[in-house]
């Protein structure tokens, strides 16, 4: 289990298993299904599934489906993303700014 961020902590059930998120009462908010996860920043956390990255919110919803080759954390409402060799920003609704 990692440290809490925005009230949730990333966890793995086994040392090499998939990642999910727990709340402070140790209830599963995001089931463990991601190969990599980031910390929550501005209410969203990056997640990796099948070699692609997207974002989940603190309610456990996948708000931006995994489709990017890499992503950064949200800062000032935007996150840097890369896809097919192109870099651009996205907002919390998934709108792209190229």
C-alpha positions, -999 to 999 in steps of 0.1 A, spaced: 0 0 0 13 35 -9 7 67 9 -27 84 8 -34 111 -18 -68 128 -21 -81 103 5 -71 72 -15 -40 49 -15 -28 27 -43 -25 -10 -34 -16 -44 -48 -29 -76 -34 4 -94 -44 38 -79 -50 36 -84 -87 -2 -81 -91 -23 -53 -106 -29 -20 -88 -61 -5 -75 -71 22 -49 -84 19 -13 -101 46 8 -91 54 45 -116 27 57 -98 2 35 -127 -2 11 -118 -8 -25 -127 22 -46 -109 12 -78 -105 -26 -82 -69 -38 -88 -67 -41 -126 -40 -16 -137 -3 -25 -143 8 10 -131 -9 39 -113 2 74 -102 -8 94 -72 -40 116 -73 -34 152 -83 -63 176 -88 -87 147 -82 -73 124 -110 -47 96 -110 -29 82 -141 -34 45 -147 -19 21 -172 -38 -7 -188 -25 -28 -217 4 -5 -225 -18 26 -226 -25 54 -200 -56 71 -189 -71 86 -157 -95 76 -129 -112 100 -105 -115 96 -67 -150 80 -71 -133 52 -90 -146 61 -125 -123 58 -155 -129 94 -167 -103 94 -195 -99 58 -209 -64 45 -215 -53 55 -250 -21 75 -245 15 62 -247 25 83 -217 9 109 -194 20 134 -167 1 145 -136 -25 172 -138 -13 207 -129 -34 239 -133 -61 218 -149 -40 202 -177 -18 171 -181 9 165 -207 2 134 -228 19 117 -257 4 96 -284 19 84 -317 50 106 -312 29 138 -307 29 157 -274 -1 178 -262 -22 187 -232 -55 173 -221 -80 187 -195 -100 167 -169 -127 160 -195 -103 145 -219 -103 174 -244 -70 176 -262 -51 209 -268 -25 205 -295 
